[in-house]
Amino acid sequence: MFEFQQYLGFLLFLTILTIGFWLMIFLVGFVQYWLGGAIIELIKEKRNKNKEA
């Protein structure tokens, strides 16, 4: 079975893996939100330019 040091190493590995997973999920969601907003603003600016011209 595991010794205490191996058990702590395994827990540390699981903690880092879990933090990395949730950070990746957060960043993917944030980047999609950011790009979507930027694209919508770009479309709005082009529409306003076409209406003015």
C-alpha positions in Angstrom: 0.0 0.0 0.0 1.0 3.7 0.2 3.5 5.1 2.6 2.7 8.5 4.1 5.1 10.4 1.8 3.6 8.7 -1.3 0.1 9.5 0.0 1.0 13.2 0.3 2.6 13.2 -3.1 -0.6 11.7 -4.6 -2.8 14.2 -2.9 -0.6 17.1 -4.1 -0.8 15.7 -7.7 -4.5 15.4 -7.5 -4.8 19.0 -6.1 -2.6 20.4 -8.9 -4.5 18.4 -11.5 -7.9 19.7 -10.3 -6.7 23.3 -10.1 -5.4 23.1 -13.6 -8.6 21.5 -14.9 -10.8 24.2 -13.4 -8.4 27.0 -14.5 -8.5 25.6 -18.1 -12.4 25.5 -18.0 -12.5 29.1 -16.7 -10.0 30.5 -19.3 -11.8 28.8 -22.2 -15.1 30.3 -21.1 -13.5 33.7 -20.6 -11.8 33.7 -23.9 -15.0 32.7 -25.8 -16.9 35.5 -23.9 -14.2 38.0 -24.8 -14.0 37.1 -28.4 -17.8 37.0 -28.8 -18.1 40.5 -27.3 -15.3 41.9 -29.5 -17.0 40.4 -32.7 -20.4 41.9 -31.7 -18.8 45.3 -31.1 -17.0 45.1 -34.5 -20.3 44.3 -36.3 -22.0 47.2 -34.5 -19.3 49.6 -35.6 -19.5 48.5 -39.2 -23.3 48.9 -39.2 -23.0 52.4 -37.8 -20.4 53.4 -40.4 -22.7 52.0 -43.2 -25.7 54.0 -41.8 -23.7 57.2 -41.6 -22.2 56.9 -45.1 
